[in-house]
Amino acid sequence: MVLVVEDDENLRTALARMLKNLGFSVLTATDGEDAIDVIEHTGETIDVLLTDVVMPRLDGPGLVDRLRAAGIRPPVVYMSGYENGATHVSRPVDEGVPLLHKPFTPHAVVFVLREVLDHRK
């Protein structure tokens, strides 16, 4: 299951549609707080977290911290329109975690997700 966390509705919808068409199971959330609600209410195991870095209420790094504190540790792929993904966030983006720079191609998303999922096995 891929959890797509993105505050831009158009991008979130496009990513979910594209990933579903490629055979991925997908859940979506509008920000970090919504992502926590989605995880708690669906009971799904998240295989990979595809999250924007900068979001209202709870940003990507803050979401990762909260999930880790709850013992939930899916592989993470960050997305950002900011250089290095480091603007207006609760803490720096983890070094070594894939970062997709917006705008990105569908191929780039699938390539990174495949790499992360295959590495996890």
N, CA, C and O atoms as a GROMACS GRO file, in nm:
protein
  484
    1MET      N    1   0.084  -0.117   0.000
    1MET     CA    2   0.000   0.000   0.000
    1MET      C    3   0.089   0.124   0.000
    1MET      O    4   0.181   0.136   0.081
    2VAL      N    5   0.061   0.217  -0.092
    2VAL     CA    6   0.130   0.344  -0.098
    2VAL      C    7   0.038   0.449  -0.037
    2VAL      O    8  -0.077   0.462  -0.077
    3LEU      N    9   0.089   0.524   0.060
    3LEU     CA   10   0.015   0.636   0.115
    3LEU      C   11   0.072   0.763   0.055
    3LEU      O   12   0.187   0.799   0.081
    4VAL      N   13  -0.010   0.832  -0.025
    4VAL     CA   14   0.029   0.958  -0.088
    4VAL      C   15  -0.023   1.072  -0.001
    4VAL      O   16  -0.144   1.086   0.019
    5VAL      N   17   0.069   1.153   0.050
    5VAL     CA   18   0.033   1.265   0.137
    5VAL      C   19   0.076   1.393   0.066
    5VAL      O   20   0.195   1.423   0.055
    6GLU      N   21  -0.022   1.468   0.019
    6GLU     CA   22   0.005   1.586  -0.063
    6GLU      C   23  -0.109   1.686  -0.046
    6GLU      O   24  -0.226   1.650  -0.061
    7ASP      N   25  -0.074   1.812  -0.014
    7ASP     CA   26  -0.179   1.911   0.008
    7ASP      C   27  -0.236   1.970  -0.121
    7ASP      O   28  -0.343   2.030  -0.118
    8ASP      N   29  -0.167   1.955  -0.232
    8ASP     CA   30  -0.220   2.002  -0.361
    8ASP      C   31  -0.315   1.896  -0.416
    8ASP      O   32  -0.272   1.787  -0.454
    9GLU      N   33  -0.443   1.928  -0.419
    9GLU     CA   34  -0.545   1.830  -0.458
    9GLU      C   35  -0.522   1.774  -0.597
    9GLU      O   36  -0.537   1.654  -0.619
   10ASN      N   37  -0.486   1.859  -0.692
   10ASN     CA   38  -0.465   1.812  -0.830
   10ASN      C   39  -0.350   1.713  -0.839
   10ASN      O   40  -0.362   1.610  -0.905
   11LEU      N   41  -0.240   1.743  -0.772
   11LEU     CA   42  -0.125   1.653  -0.775
   11LEU      C   43  -0.157   1.524  -0.701
   11LEU      O   44  -0.124   1.415  -0.748
   12ARG      N   45  -0.222   1.534  -0.585
   12ARG     CA   46  -0.259   1.415  -0.507
   12ARG      C   47  -0.348   1.322  -0.590
   12ARG      O   48  -0.326   1.201  -0.593
   13THR      N   49  -0.448   1.379  -0.656
   13THR     CA   50  -0.540   1.300  -0.738
   13THR      C   51  -0.469   1.237  -0.856
   13THR      O   52  -0.491   1.120  -0.887
   14ALA      N   53  -0.383   1.314  -0.922
   14ALA     CA   54  -0.310   1.262  -1.038
   14ALA      C   55  -0.216   1.148  -0.998
   14ALA      O   56  -0.208   1.046  -1.066
   15LEU      N   57  -0.144   1.167  -0.887
   15LEU     CA   58  -0.053   1.061  -0.840
   15LEU      C   59  -0.130   0.935  -0.805
   15LEU      O   60  -0.090   0.824  -0.842
   16ALA      N   61  -0.241   0.950  -0.733
   16ALA     CA   62  -0.320   0.833  -0.694
   16ALA      C   63  -0.372   0.760  -0.817
   16ALA      O   64  -0.365   0.637  -0.824
   17ARG      N   65  -0.424   0.834  -0.912
   17ARG     CA   66  -0.479   0.772  -1.033
   17ARG      C   67  -0.369   0.699  -1.111
   17ARG      O   68  -0.388   0.585  -1.154
   18MET      N   69  -0.255   0.764  -1.128
   18MET     CA   70  -0.145   0.704  -1.202
   18MET      C   71  -0.098   0.576  -1.133
   18MET      O   72  -0.080   0.473  -1.199
   19LEU      N   73  -0.077   0.582  -1.001
   19LEU     CA   74  -0.028   0.464  -0.930
   19LEU      C   75  -0.129   0.350  -0.933
   19LEU      O   76  -0.090   0.234  -0.949
   20LYS      N   77  -0.257   0.381  -0.918
   20LYS     CA   78  -0.361   0.277  -0.926
   20LYS      C   79  -0.362   0.213  -1.065
   20LYS      O   80  -0.375   0.092  -1.077
   21ASN      N   81  -0.347   0.296  -1.169
   21ASN     CA   82  -0.345   0.242  -1.305
   21ASN      C   83  -0.224   0.151  -1.329
   21ASN      O   84  -0.228   0.064  -1.416
   22LEU      N   85  -0.119   0.171  -1.252
   22LEU     CA   86   0.001   0.087  -1.263
   22LEU      C   87  -0.002  -0.032  -1.170
   22LEU      O   88   0.095  -0.108  -1.162
   23GLY      N   89  -0.113  -0.050  -1.099
   23GLY     CA   90  -0.130  -0.168  -1.016
   23GLY      C   91  -0.098  -0.150  -0.868
   23GLY      O   92  -0.106  -0.247  -0.792
   24PHE      N   93  -0.062  -0.031  -0.827
   24PHE     CA   94  -0.035  -0.007  -0.686
   24PHE      C   95  -0.166   0.011  -0.610
   24PHE      O   96  -0.262   0.066  -0.665
   25SER      N   97  -0.172  -0.033  -0.487
   25SER     CA   98  -0.281   0.000  -0.396
   25SER      C   99  -0.245   0.134  -0.333
   25SER      O  100  -0.132   0.154  -0.290
   26VAL      N  101  -0.343   0.225  -0.328
   26VAL     CA  102  -0.312   0.362  -0.286
   26VAL      C  103  -0.414   0.414  -0.187
   26VAL      O  104  -0.535   0.394  -0.202
   27LEU      N  105  -0.364   0.482  -0.085
   27LEU     CA  106  -0.445   0.564   0.004
   27LEU      C  107  -0.393   0.707  -0.010
   27LEU      O  108  -0.276   0.727  -0.044
   28THR      N  109  -0.479   0.805   0.015
   28THR     CA  110  -0.436   0.944   0.005
   28THR      C  111  -0.471   1.021   0.132
   28THR      O  112  -0.562   0.985   0.206
   29ALA      N  113  -0.394   1.128   0.154
   29ALA     CA  114  -0.419   1.218   0.266
   29ALA      C  115  -0.378   1.358   0.224
   29ALA      O  116  -0.290   1.376   0.140
   30THR      N  117  -0.443   1.458   0.285
   30THR     CA  118  -0.421   1.597   0.247
   30THR      C  119  -0.303   1.662   0.320
   30THR      O  120  -0.250   1.763   0.273
   31ASP      N  121  -0.262   1.607   0.432
   31ASP     CA  122  -0.148   1.657   0.509
   31ASP      C  123  -0.111   1.552   0.613
   31ASP      O  124  -0.171   1.445   0.618
   32GLY      N  125  -0.013   1.583   0.697
   32GLY     CA  126   0.034   1.485   0.794
   32GLY      C  127  -0.070   1.443   0.896
   32GLY      O  128  -0.079   1.325   0.930
   33GLU      N  129  -0.149   1.538   0.944
   33GLU     CA  130  -0.255   1.504   1.040
   33GLU      C  131  -0.357   1.410   0.976
   33GLU      O  132  -0.400   1.312   1.038
   34ASP      N  133  -0.396   1.441   0.853
   34ASP     CA  134  -0.492   1.356   0.781
   34ASP      C  135  -0.433   1.217   0.758
   34ASP      O  136  -0.504   1.117   0.765
   35ALA      N  137  -0.303   1.212   0.730
   35ALA     CA  138  -0.236   1.082   0.707
   35ALA      C  139  -0.244   0.994   0.832
   35ALA      O  140  -0.270   0.874   0.822
   36ILE      N  141  -0.223   1.054   0.948
   36ILE     CA  142  -0.233   0.977   1.072
   36ILE      C  143  -0.375   0.924   1.090
   36ILE      O  144  -0.393   0.809   1.129
   37ASP      N  145  -0.475   1.007   1.062
   37ASP     CA  146  -0.614   0.963   1.069
   37ASP      C  147  -0.641   0.848   0.973
   37ASP      O  148  -0.708   0.751   1.008
   38VAL      N  149  -0.590   0.860   0.850
   38VAL     CA  150  -0.610   0.755   0.749
   38VAL      C  151  -0.550   0.624   0.798
   38VAL      O  152  -0.614   0.519   0.788
   39ILE      N  153  -0.429   0.628   0.849
   39ILE     CA  154  -0.363   0.507   0.897
   39ILE      C  155  -0.440   0.446   1.013
   39ILE      O  156  -0.461   0.324   1.017
   40GLU      N  157  -0.483   0.528   1.107
   40GLU     CA  158  -0.555   0.478   1.224
   40GLU      C  159  -0.691   0.419   1.188
   40GLU      O  160  -0.733   0.319   1.247
   41HIS      N  161  -0.759   0.479   1.091
   41HIS     CA  162  -0.896   0.435   1.060
   41HIS      C  163  -0.904   0.324   0.955
   41HIS      O  164  -1.004   0.253   0.949
   42THR      N  165  -0.801   0.309   0.872
   42THR     CA  166  -0.808   0.202   0.771
   42THR      C  167  -0.746   0.073   0.821
   42THR      O  168  -0.788  -0.036   0.781
   43GLY      N  169  -0.647   0.083   0.909
   43GLY     CA  170  -0.579  -0.036   0.957
   43GLY      C  171  -0.489  -0.099   0.854
   43GLY      O  172  -0.437  -0.209   0.875
   44GLU      N  173  -0.469  -0.030   0.740
   44GLU     CA  174  -0.383  -0.083   0.634
   44GLU      C  175  -0.236  -0.074   0.673
   44GLU      O  176  -0.196   0.019   0.743
   45THR      N  177  -0.158  -0.170   0.628
   45THR     CA  178  -0.013  -0.162   0.642
   45THR      C  179   0.040  -0.075   0.530
   45THR      O  180   0.012  -0.099   0.413
   46ILE      N  181   0.118   0.025   0.565
   46ILE     CA  182   0.173   0.116   0.466
   46ILE      C  183   0.310   0.062   0.423
   46ILE      O  184   0.402   0.052   0.504
   47ASP      N  185   0.321   0.027   0.294
   47ASP     CA  186   0.446  -0.026   0.242
   47ASP      C  187   0.545   0.083   0.208
   47ASP      O  188   0.666   0.063   0.216
   48VAL      N  189   0.493   0.199   0.169
   48VAL     CA  190   0.578   0.314   0.140
   48VAL      C  191   0.497   0.442   0.158
   48VAL      O  192   0.379   0.448   0.122
   49LEU      N  193   0.562   0.542   0.216
   49LEU     CA  194   0.500   0.672   0.240
   49LEU      C  195   0.558   0.769   0.138
   49LEU      O  196   0.678   0.798   0.141
   50LEU      N  197   0.474   0.820   0.050
   50LEU     CA  198   0.512   0.920  -0.050
   50LEU      C  199   0.452   1.052  -0.003
   50LEU      O  200   0.332   1.075  -0.018
   51THR      N  201   0.536   1.139   0.054
   51THR     CA  202   0.484   1.258   0.120
   51THR      C  203   0.553   1.386   0.077
   51THR      O  204   0.674   1.391   0.056
   52ASP      N  205   0.471   1.490   0.064
   52ASP     CA  206   0.524   1.623   0.042
   52ASP      C  207   0.601   1.662   0.167
   52ASP      O  208   0.572   1.614   0.276
   53VAL      N  209   0.698   1.749   0.151
   53VAL     CA  210   0.776   1.796   0.266
   53VAL      C  211   0.702   1.908   0.337
   53VAL      O  212   0.683   1.903   0.459
   54VAL      N  213   0.661   2.010   0.262
   54VAL     CA  214   0.597   2.128   0.319
   54VAL      C  215   0.446   2.117   0.304
   54VAL      O  216   0.394   2.115   0.192
   55MET      N  217   0.376   2.111   0.418
   55MET     CA  218   0.230   2.102   0.419
   55MET      C  219   0.177   2.177   0.540
   55MET      O  220   0.249   2.195   0.638
   56PRO      N  221   0.052   2.220   0.534
   56PRO     CA  222  -0.008   2.282   0.653
   56PRO      C  223  -0.032   2.177   0.762
   56PRO      O  224  -0.030   2.057   0.737
   57ARG      N  225  -0.052   2.224   0.880
   57ARG     CA  226  -0.081   2.146   1.001
   57ARG      C  227   0.036   2.058   1.043
   57ARG      O  228   0.092   2.078   1.151
   58LEU      N  229   0.075   1.961   0.962
   58LEU     CA  230   0.186   1.871   0.996
   58LEU      C  231   0.262   1.840   0.869
   58LEU      O  232   0.208   1.779   0.776
   59ASP      N  233   0.389   1.881   0.865
   59ASP     CA  234   0.470   1.862   0.745
   59ASP      C  235   0.521   1.717   0.735
   59ASP      O  236   0.501   1.636   0.825
   60GLY      N  237   0.588   1.688   0.623
   60GLY     CA  238   0.637   1.553   0.599
   60GLY      C  239   0.732   1.500   0.706
   60GLY      O  240   0.709   1.392   0.759
   61PRO      N  241   0.840   1.575   0.740
   61PRO     CA  242   0.929   1.526   0.846
   61PRO      C  243   0.858   1.510   0.980
   61PRO      O  244   0.888   1.416   1.055
   62GLY      N  245   0.765   1.598   1.011
   62GLY     CA  246   0.688   1.585   1.136
   62GLY      C  247   0.601   1.461   1.135
   62GLY      O  248   0.586   1.394   1.237
   63LEU      N  249   0.543   1.431   1.018
   63LEU     CA  250   0.463   1.309   1.003
   63LEU      C  251   0.550   1.186   1.026
   63LEU      O  252   0.510   1.095   1.099
   64VAL      N  253   0.667   1.184   0.966
   64VAL     CA  254   0.757   1.069   0.982
   64VAL      C  255   0.794   1.052   1.130
   64VAL      O  256   0.795   0.940   1.181
   65ASP      N  257   0.822   1.162   1.198
   65ASP     CA  258   0.855   1.154   1.341
   65ASP      C  259   0.738   1.096   1.421
   65ASP      O  260   0.759   1.010   1.506
   66ARG      N  261   0.618   1.142   1.394
   66ARG     CA  262   0.500   1.093   1.468
   66ARG      C  263   0.477   0.945   1.440
   66ARG      O  264   0.445   0.869   1.532
   67LEU      N  265   0.492   0.903   1.315
   67LEU     CA  266   0.474   0.761   1.282
   67LEU      C  267   0.579   0.676   1.352
   67LEU      O  268   0.547   0.571   1.409
   68ARG      N  269   0.704   0.721   1.350
   68ARG     CA  270   0.811   0.645   1.416
   68ARG      C  271   0.785   0.633   1.566
   68ARG      O  272   0.807   0.527   1.625
   69ALA      N  273   0.736   0.741   1.626
   69ALA     CA  274   0.706   0.738   1.770
   69ALA      C  275   0.597   0.637   1.801
   69ALA      O  276   0.591   0.584   1.912
   70ALA      N  277   0.509   0.611   1.702
   70ALA     CA  278   0.401   0.513   1.719
   70ALA      C  279   0.444   0.373   1.674
   70ALA      O  280   0.362   0.281   1.673
   71GLY      N  281   0.571   0.357   1.637
   71GLY     CA  282   0.621   0.226   1.594
   71GLY      C  283   0.589   0.193   1.450
   71GLY      O  284   0.602   0.078   1.409
   72ILE      N  285   0.549   0.291   1.372
   72ILE     CA  286   0.517   0.271   1.230
   72ILE      C  287   0.634   0.326   1.150
   72ILE      O  288   0.664   0.445   1.157
   73ARG      N  289   0.700   0.239   1.074
   73ARG     CA  290   0.825   0.278   1.007
   73ARG      C  291   0.828   0.237   0.860
   73ARG      O  292   0.915   0.159   0.820
   74PRO      N  293   0.735   0.289   0.779
   74PRO     CA  294   0.742   0.255   0.638
   74PRO      C  295   0.858   0.329   0.571
   74PRO      O  296   0.899   0.435   0.620
   75PRO      N  297   0.911   0.276   0.462
   75PRO     CA  298   1.009   0.353   0.386
   75PRO      C  299   0.942   0.483   0.340
   75PRO      O  300   0.821   0.488   0.316
   76VAL      N  301   1.023   0.588   0.329
   76VAL     CA  302   0.971   0.721   0.296
   76VAL      C  303   1.032   0.771   0.167
   76VAL      O  304   1.151   0.752   0.141
   77VAL      N  305   0.948   0.836   0.085
   77VAL     CA  306   0.993   0.912  -0.031
   77VAL      C  307   0.932   1.050  -0.015
   77VAL      O  308   0.810   1.065  -0.005
   78TYR      N  309   1.019   1.152  -0.011
   78TYR     CA  310   0.972   1.289   0.000
   78TYR      C  311   0.954   1.352  -0.138
   78TYR      O  312   1.020   1.314  -0.234
   79MET      N  313   0.863   1.449  -0.144
   79MET     CA  314   0.842   1.531  -0.264
   79MET      C  315   0.850   1.676  -0.219
   79MET      O  316   0.802   1.712  -0.112
   80SER      N  317   0.912   1.761  -0.302
   80SER     CA  318   0.919   1.902  -0.266
   80SER      C  319   0.941   1.990  -0.388
   80SER      O  320   1.011   1.953  -0.482
   81GLY      N  321   0.880   2.106  -0.382
   81GLY     CA  322   0.904   2.208  -0.483
   81GLY      C  323   1.012   2.305  -0.438
   81GLY      O  324   1.048   2.396  -0.512
   82TYR      N  325   1.066   2.286  -0.316
   82TYR     CA  326   1.169   2.372  -0.262
   82TYR      C  327   1.305   2.308  -0.276
   82TYR      O  328   1.318   2.185  -0.271
   83GLU      N  329   1.406   2.389  -0.294
   83GLU     CA  330   1.543   2.340  -0.304
   83GLU      C  331   1.577   2.259  -0.179
   83GLU      O  332   1.564   2.310  -0.068
   84ASN      N  333   1.622   2.136  -0.196
   84ASN     CA  334   1.660   2.046  -0.087
   84ASN      C  335   1.545   2.011   0.007
   84ASN      O  336   1.567   1.945   0.108
   85GLY      N  337   1.423   2.054  -0.024
   85GLY     CA  338   1.309   2.021   0.058
   85GLY      C  339   1.316   2.077   0.198
   85GLY      O  340   1.249   2.027   0.289
   86ALA      N  341   1.398   2.182   0.219
   86ALA     CA  342   1.428   2.222   0.356
   86ALA      C  343   1.364   2.354   0.400
   86ALA      O  344   1.408   2.411   0.500
   87THR      N  345   1.265   2.402   0.331
   87THR     CA  346   1.205   2.530   0.367
   87THR      C  347   1.078   2.510   0.449
   87THR      O  348   0.990   2.433   0.409
   88HIS      N  349   1.068   2.577   0.561
   88HIS     CA  350   0.947   2.578   0.644
   88HIS      C  351   0.906   2.440   0.693
   88HIS      O  352   0.789   2.402   0.684
   89VAL      N  353   1.000   2.365   0.744
   89VAL     CA  354   0.966   2.232   0.796
   89VAL      C  355   1.009   2.222   0.942
   89VAL      O  356   1.092   2.300   0.991
   90SER      N  357   0.952   2.123   1.012
   90SER     CA  358   0.978   2.106   1.154
   90SER      C  359   1.122   2.062   1.182
   90SER      O  360   1.175   2.089   1.290
   91ARG      N  361   1.182   1.996   1.088
   91ARG     CA  362   1.322   1.954   1.100
   91ARG      C  363   1.372   1.922   0.960
   91ARG      O  364   1.292   1.906   0.868
   92PRO      N  365   1.503   1.911   0.941
   92PRO     CA  366   1.555   1.880   0.807
   92PRO      C  367   1.507   1.743   0.758
   92PRO      O  368   1.476   1.654   0.837
   93VAL      N  369   1.502   1.730   0.628
   93VAL     CA  370   1.467   1.602   0.565
   93VAL      C  371   1.580   1.504   0.594
   93VAL      O  372   1.698   1.541   0.589
   94ASP      N  373   1.545   1.380   0.623
   94ASP     CA  374   1.645   1.277   0.654
   94ASP      C  375   1.742   1.257   0.538
   94ASP      O  376   1.701   1.243   0.423
   95GLU      N  377   1.869   1.257   0.570
   95GLU     CA  378   1.970   1.231   0.469
   95GLU      C  379   1.957   1.088   0.421
   95GLU      O  380   1.935   0.997   0.501
   96GLY      N  381   1.969   1.067   0.292
   96GLY     CA  382   1.959   0.933   0.235
   96GLY      C  383   1.818   0.892   0.197
   96GLY      O  384   1.800   0.788   0.134
   97VAL      N  385   1.717   0.972   0.235
   97VAL     CA  386   1.579   0.942   0.196
   97VAL      C  387   1.556   1.003   0.059
   97VAL      O  388   1.589   1.120   0.038
   98PRO      N  389   1.500   0.926  -0.036
   98PRO     CA  390   1.478   0.981  -0.170
   98PRO      C  391   1.392   1.108  -0.164
   98PRO      O  392   1.296   1.117  -0.088
   99LEU      N  393   1.430   1.206  -0.248
   99LEU     CA  394   1.358   1.332  -0.258
   99LEU      C  395   1.329   1.360  -0.404
   99LEU      O  396   1.420   1.382  -0.484
  100LEU      N  397   1.200   1.359  -0.439
  100LEU     CA  398   1.156   1.394  -0.574
  100LEU      C  399   1.134   1.544  -0.580
  100LEU      O  400   1.058   1.600  -0.500
  101HIS      N  401   1.201   1.610  -0.673
  101HIS     CA  402   1.186   1.754  -0.689
  101HIS      C  403   1.072   1.783  -0.786
  101HIS      O  404   1.072   1.733  -0.899
  102LYS      N  405   0.975   1.863  -0.741
  102LYS     CA  406   0.862   1.901  -0.826
  102LYS      C  407   0.908   2.007  -0.925
  102LYS      O  408   0.986   2.095  -0.887
  103PRO      N  409   0.864   2.003  -1.049
  103PRO     CA  410   0.780   1.898  -1.105
  103PRO      C  411   0.864   1.776  -1.141
  103PRO      O  412   0.981   1.788  -1.177
  104PHE      N  413   0.803   1.660  -1.132
  104PHE     CA  414   0.871   1.536  -1.166
  104PHE      C  415   0.786   1.460  -1.266
  104PHE      O  416   0.668   1.489  -1.284
  105THR      N  417   0.847   1.362  -1.330
  105THR     CA  418   0.776   1.282  -1.430
  105THR      C  419   0.713   1.160  -1.364
  105THR      O  420   0.760   1.116  -1.259
  106PRO      N  421   0.609   1.105  -1.424
  106PRO     CA  422   0.553   0.980  -1.373
  106PRO      C  423   0.660   0.870  -1.364
  106PRO      O  424   0.662   0.792  -1.269
  107HIS      N  425   0.747   0.866  -1.464
  107HIS     CA  426   0.854   0.765  -1.464
  107HIS      C  427   0.941   0.779  -1.340
  107HIS      O  428   0.979   0.679  -1.280
  108ALA      N  429   0.974   0.903  -1.301
  108ALA     CA  430   1.060   0.925  -1.184
  108ALA      C  431   0.993   0.873  -1.057
  108ALA      O  432   1.060   0.813  -0.973
  109VAL      N  433   0.863   0.895  -1.043
  109VAL     CA  434   0.791   0.847  -0.924
  109VAL      C  435   0.793   0.695  -0.918
  109VAL      O  436   0.827   0.637  -0.815
  110VAL      N  437   0.759   0.632  -1.028
  110VAL     CA  438   0.754   0.486  -1.031
  110VAL      C  439   0.893   0.427  -1.008
  110VAL      O  440   0.908   0.329  -0.936
  111PHE      N  441   0.993   0.487  -1.070
  111PHE     CA  442   1.130   0.438  -1.052
  111PHE      C  443   1.170   0.442  -0.905
  111PHE      O  444   1.222   0.343  -0.852
  112VAL      N  445   1.147   0.554  -0.837
  112VAL     CA  446   1.185   0.567  -0.696
  112VAL      C  447   1.104   0.472  -0.609
  112VAL      O  448   1.160   0.406  -0.521
  113LEU      N  449   0.973   0.463  -0.632
  113LEU     CA  450   0.891   0.370  -0.554
  113LEU      C  451   0.937   0.226  -0.571
  113LEU      O  452   0.946   0.152  -0.474
  114ARG      N  453   0.966   0.187  -0.695
  114ARG     CA  454   1.012   0.050  -0.721
  114ARG      C  455   1.143   0.024  -0.649
  114ARG      O  456   1.161  -0.082  -0.589
  115GLU      N  457   1.235   0.122  -0.655
  115GLU     CA  458   1.363   0.108  -0.586
  115GLU      C  459   1.344   0.087  -0.437
  115GLU      O  460   1.404  -0.001  -0.377
  116VAL      N  461   1.258   0.170  -0.377
  116VAL     CA  462   1.234   0.162  -0.233
  116VAL      C  463   1.167   0.031  -0.197
  116VAL      O  464   1.207  -0.035  -0.101
  117LEU      N  465   1.065  -0.008  -0.272
  117LEU     CA  466   0.993  -0.131  -0.241
  117LEU      C  467   1.079  -0.254  -0.264
  117LEU      O  468   1.074  -0.349  -0.185
  118ASP      N  469   1.158  -0.256  -0.371
  118ASP     CA  470   1.244  -0.370  -0.398
  118ASP      C  471   1.357  -0.380  -0.295
  118ASP      O  472   1.398  -0.491  -0.259
  119HIS      N  473   1.406  -0.268  -0.248
  119HIS     CA  474   1.513  -0.266  -0.148
  119HIS      C  475   1.462  -0.317  -0.013
  119HIS      O  476   1.538  -0.372   0.066
  120ARG      N  477   1.333  -0.298   0.012
  120ARG     CA  478   1.274  -0.338   0.139
  120ARG      C  479   1.264  -0.490   0.154
  120ARG      O  480   1.264  -0.541   0.266
  121LYS      N  481   1.256  -0.562   0.041
  121LYS     CA  482   1.236  -0.708   0.045
  121LYS      C  483   1.355  -0.780   0.096
  121LYS      O  484   1.354  -0.903   0.105
   0.00000   0.00000   0.00000
